[in-house]
């Protein structure tokens, strides 16, 4: 009997949390308290059950029946129902599952190839800009705007709305508060850079940190996110088709250039890789980049089938 009441209490709490989190300006302390509550696997399961019930209602024929209002009441109003809301949602989950087949929610997938960029507008008016070699999955429901950055880099211009806008990348989750931000997922971690507005970033469901314009967070696996400053003008600069380097190592510059072309550049000498460069270069123009390097670094470029090899000039055989 105690377990039954425990499950009931969890569902009631889950329903209240779900309603509370619909506010696009939800306080950071609320998210932190929710994360602590959700850390209990039983609580997390109850919350998923509530979400599933609402998703099923949204997609089912019951939602359009004459006895059902054409629009579901706003969730904050449902907070007044308290425990009754939890009972109705769970009962609806069972009823809808038994009464009608449900359309499976499938994400919309967008992909760019190496050297390609793409821009598109979402149903809510938000804009997404995809950089080279990127894949993103988009799954909107009545409760949330969820996106999953599978690989690559994307710039998000988020339209305000009652549903939270959440982007998952690796082990991070970024929640936008009407904003423009960039996420770059790479092997060594995930970088979230904020140009306008505010975002909350959490890693492995830990307490979120809030970024302000001109800040970026680098989340490496197994380490807490590191927040540093960044020139907001540099965020999303790749949209112009150019890459700007400011006193970076040649190895860093080559790695970035290689993202945009199938012709890869290799550095033959580790000492050469440590040379530092600055400048603005067209993305994907590997041969032009290699030629420009030869103007102010002691190197020559050799074309070899599908790659360009950079060799220190004094190491090249006569």
Secondary structure, 3 states (H helix, E strand, C coil): CHHHHHHHHHHHHHHHHHHHCCCCCCCHHHHHHHHHHHCCHHHHHHHHHHHHHHHHHHHCHHHHCCCCCCCCCCHHHHHHHCHHHHHHHHHHHHHHHHHCCCCCCCCEEEECCCCCCEEEECCCCCEEEECCCCEEEEEECCCEEEEEEEEEEEEEECCCCCCEEEEEECCEEEEECCCEEEEEEECCEEEEEEEECEEEEEECCCCCEEEECCEEEEECCCCCCEEEECCHHHCCHHHHCEEEEEEEEHHHHHHHHHCCCCCEEEECCHHHHCCEEEEEEECCCHHHHHHHHHHHCCEEEEEECCEEEEEEHHHCCC
